[in-house]
Amino acid sequence: MTDAKPVILAVDDELEVLRAVQRDLRSRYASEYRILGAGGGAEAIETIKKLATNGTPLALILSRSEER
């Protein structure tokens, strides 16, 4: 296990929305959490797998995606 900050993962398939969400999360939570983004479900799953492999805690996933 690592001493890294826990991660908040934002997921959105609209890049502008994703960037805005990440910006807002960083402005409020950057001192306590690492804020990451994914452009869809597949990318989010890969990110989660990498975090798990590295022993990085995942605190929260925020998702809004139009994928079908």
N, CA, C and O of each residue as an XYZ file, in Angstrom:
272
protein
N       0.848     -1.181      0.000
C       0.000      0.000      0.000
C       0.888      1.237      0.000
O       1.986      1.234      0.557
N       0.400      2.272     -0.623
C       1.140      3.520     -0.747
C       0.555      4.580      0.188
O      -0.571      4.452      0.667
N       1.339      5.621      0.435
C       0.865      6.731      1.263
C       0.250      7.835      0.414
O       0.063      8.952      0.897
N      -0.065      7.540     -0.842
C      -0.616      8.534     -1.756
C      -1.995      8.991     -1.286
O      -2.702      8.276     -0.575
N      -2.350     10.196     -1.704
C      -3.695     10.703     -1.415
C      -4.725      9.789     -2.081
O      -4.460      9.239     -3.150
N      -5.880      9.622     -1.468
C      -6.951      8.890     -2.140
C      -7.397      9.655     -3.385
O      -7.218     10.869     -3.477
N      -7.970      8.944     -4.320
C      -8.346      9.518     -5.609
C      -9.853      9.722     -5.700
O     -10.643      8.877     -5.277
N     -10.227     10.861     -6.262
C     -11.592     11.080     -6.734
C     -11.511     11.004     -8.251
O     -10.771     11.763     -8.878
N     -12.269     10.090     -8.837
C     -12.257      9.880    -10.283
C     -13.547     10.428    -10.883
O     -14.639      9.962    -10.559
N     -13.412     11.413    -11.756
C     -14.558     11.973    -12.469
C     -14.618     11.335    -13.852
O     -13.596     11.219    -14.529
N     -15.805     10.924    -14.270
C     -15.982     10.264    -15.563
C     -17.074     10.984    -16.334
O     -18.199     11.128    -15.855
N     -16.730     11.433    -17.536
C     -17.715     12.066    -18.403
C     -17.238     11.942    -19.835
O     -16.051     12.116    -20.110
N     -18.144     11.645    -20.750
C     -17.754     11.499    -22.147
C     -17.720     12.832    -22.895
O     -17.349     12.870    -24.068
N     -18.098     13.911    -22.237
C     -17.974     15.247    -22.828
C     -16.765     15.929    -22.199
O     -16.769     16.242    -21.008
N     -15.735     16.155    -23.002
C     -14.461     16.662    -22.503
C     -14.597     17.986    -21.757
O     -13.974     18.172    -20.712
N     -15.397     18.900    -22.277
C     -15.559     20.202    -21.611
C     -16.181     20.042    -20.228
O     -15.768     20.704    -19.276
N     -17.160     19.176    -20.121
C     -17.808     18.927    -18.832
C     -16.821     18.278    -17.877
O     -16.731     18.666    -16.712
N     -16.078     17.286    -18.369
C     -15.086     16.600    -17.541
C     -14.060     17.585    -16.992
O     -13.743     17.554    -15.803
N     -13.548     18.447    -17.844
C     -12.559     19.439    -17.394
C     -13.143     20.378    -16.345
O     -12.474     20.709    -15.367
N     -14.382     20.805    -16.542
C     -15.022     21.704    -15.573
C     -15.213     21.009    -14.227
O     -14.972     21.607    -13.178
N     -15.642     19.757    -14.256
C     -15.833     19.003    -13.014
C     -14.496     18.827    -12.308
O     -14.401     19.035    -11.098
N     -13.462     18.446    -13.056
C     -12.137     18.284    -12.451
C     -11.649     19.593    -11.839
O     -11.111     19.596    -10.732
N     -11.829     20.688    -12.541
C     -11.405     21.994    -12.032
C     -12.110     22.319    -10.718
O     -11.477     22.745     -9.752
N     -13.423     22.114    -10.692
C     -14.190     22.405     -9.481
C     -13.780     21.499     -8.325
O     -13.654     21.956     -7.189
N     -13.574     20.224     -8.611
C     -13.142     19.296     -7.563
C     -11.768     19.680     -7.027
O     -11.540     19.655     -5.817
N     -10.852     20.035     -7.926
C      -9.505     20.420     -7.488
C      -9.542     21.666     -6.618
O      -8.819     21.757     -5.625
N     -10.385     22.629     -6.991
C     -10.428     23.876     -6.218
C     -10.899     23.625     -4.788
O     -10.535     24.367     -3.875
N     -11.693     22.599     -4.592
C     -12.218     22.314     -3.254
C     -11.461     21.211     -2.512
O     -11.295     21.288     -1.295
N     -11.000     20.184     -3.237
C     -10.501     18.981     -2.571
C      -9.040     18.628     -2.842
O      -8.569     17.592     -2.373
N      -8.317     19.454     -3.580
C      -6.947     19.100     -3.974
C      -6.012     18.878     -2.789
O      -5.049     18.120     -2.902
N      -6.273     19.517     -1.672
C      -5.383     19.334     -0.523
C      -5.550     17.955      0.117
O      -4.643     17.470      0.793
N      -6.699     17.330     -0.094
C      -6.986     16.042      0.538
C      -7.024     14.868     -0.432
O      -6.799     13.725     -0.033
N      -7.308     15.143     -1.705
C      -7.501     14.088     -2.697
C      -6.747     14.400     -3.983
O      -6.490     15.561     -4.304
N      -6.404     13.362     -4.701
C      -5.877     13.491     -6.056
C      -7.080     13.379     -6.986
O      -7.851     12.425     -6.879
N      -7.252     14.325     -7.884
C      -8.401     14.358     -8.777
C      -7.965     13.865    -10.151
O      -7.056     14.425    -10.764
N      -8.623     12.811    -10.626
C      -8.340     12.261    -11.944
C      -9.606     12.281    -12.783
O     -10.713     12.366    -12.250
N      -9.438     12.204    -14.093
C     -10.576     12.174    -14.995
C     -10.451     11.058    -16.005
O      -9.350     10.620    -16.339
N     -11.596     10.603    -16.489
C     -11.655      9.597    -17.540
C     -12.759      9.998    -18.507
O     -13.813     10.483    -18.096
N     -12.507      9.792    -19.792
C     -13.444     10.203    -20.824
C     -14.534      9.198    -21.139
O     -15.250      9.360    -22.127
N     -14.675      8.180    -20.336
C     -15.721      7.182    -20.550
C     -15.504      5.977    -19.667
O     -14.541      5.907    -18.902
N     -16.413      5.032    -19.784
C     -16.376      3.858    -18.926
C     -15.135      3.009    -19.079
O     -14.554      2.584    -18.080
N     -14.712      2.752    -20.313
C     -13.537      1.906    -20.541
C     -12.286      2.536    -19.948
O     -11.479      1.855    -19.314
N     -12.129      3.834    -20.155
C     -10.970      4.540    -19.592
C     -11.026      4.540    -18.063
O      -9.997      4.407    -17.400
N     -12.213      4.686    -17.517
C     -12.369      4.666    -16.059
C     -11.971      3.311    -15.489
O     -11.291      3.244    -14.465
N     -12.386      2.241    -16.140
C     -12.034      0.897    -15.671
C     -10.531      0.696    -15.698
O      -9.967      0.140    -14.756
N      -9.873      1.136    -16.756
C      -8.411      1.023    -16.834
C      -7.742      1.819    -15.720
O      -6.784      1.349    -15.107
N      -8.240      3.012    -15.460
C      -7.688      3.841    -14.385
C      -7.864      3.158    -13.036
O      -6.942      3.141    -12.220
N      -9.032      2.604    -12.804
C      -9.301      1.913    -11.539
C      -8.373      0.714    -11.374
O      -7.860      0.476    -10.281
N      -8.156     -0.036    -12.441
C      -7.239     -1.183    -12.385
C      -5.824     -0.736    -12.028
O      -5.161     -1.366    -11.205
N      -5.359      0.356    -12.649
C      -4.013      0.870    -12.355
C      -3.907      1.325    -10.904
O      -2.905      1.060    -10.239
N      -4.929      2.002    -10.420
C      -4.923      2.447     -9.027
C      -4.858      1.250     -8.086
O      -4.108      1.261     -7.110
N      -5.639      0.223     -8.379
C      -5.648     -0.980     -7.540
C      -4.287     -1.661     -7.557
O      -3.796     -2.098     -6.516
N      -3.677     -1.752     -8.731
C      -2.354     -2.370     -8.855
C      -1.325     -1.618     -8.030
O      -0.446     -2.225     -7.418
N      -1.433     -0.295     -8.015
C      -0.486      0.543     -7.273
C      -0.830      0.665     -5.793
O      -0.056      1.232     -5.023
N      -1.978      0.141     -5.391
C      -2.394      0.250     -3.999
C      -2.890      1.633     -3.628
O      -2.915      1.996     -2.452
N      -3.285      2.407     -4.631
C      -3.787      3.760     -4.389
C      -5.267      3.699     -4.036
O      -6.054      3.125     -4.789
N      -5.660      4.278     -2.906
C      -7.072      4.227     -2.517
C      -7.954      5.072     -3.435
O      -7.588      6.181     -3.824
N      -9.105      4.532     -3.768
C     -10.093      5.227     -4.583
C     -11.241      5.622     -3.663
O     -11.957      4.764     -3.148
N     -11.410      6.924     -3.461
C     -12.406      7.410     -2.508
C     -13.790      7.549     -3.127
O     -14.798      7.298     -2.466
N     -13.839      7.952     -4.408
C     -15.130      8.286     -4.993
C     -15.032      8.257     -6.506
O     -14.008      8.629     -7.078
N     -16.101      7.813     -7.151
C     -16.227      7.895     -8.604
C     -17.463      8.733     -8.900
O     -18.561      8.419     -8.441
N     -17.277      9.797     -9.668
C     -18.396     10.618    -10.137
C     -18.556     10.344    -11.619
O     -17.604     10.512    -12.380
N     -19.732      9.927    -12.043
C     -19.902      9.522    -13.433
C     -21.149     10.124    -14.046
O     -22.223     10.156    -13.446
N     -20.961     10.595    -15.255
C     -22.079     10.995    -16.108
C     -21.632     10.678    -17.517
O     -20.752     11.344    -18.062
N     -22.225      9.683    -18.095
C     -21.780      9.238    -19.406
C     -22.982      8.862    -20.250
O     -23.967      8.320    -19.748
N     -22.890      9.153    -21.527
C     -23.966      8.824    -22.461
C     -23.670      7.531    -23.211
O     -24.384      7.197    -24.156
N     -22.630      6.794    -22.811
C     -22.286      5.549    -23.498
C     -23.428      4.563    -23.382
O     -24.137      4.523    -22.376
N     -23.595      3.776    -24.415
C     -24.653      2.755    -24.402
C     -24.049      1.403    -24.653
O     -24.766      0.403    -24.684
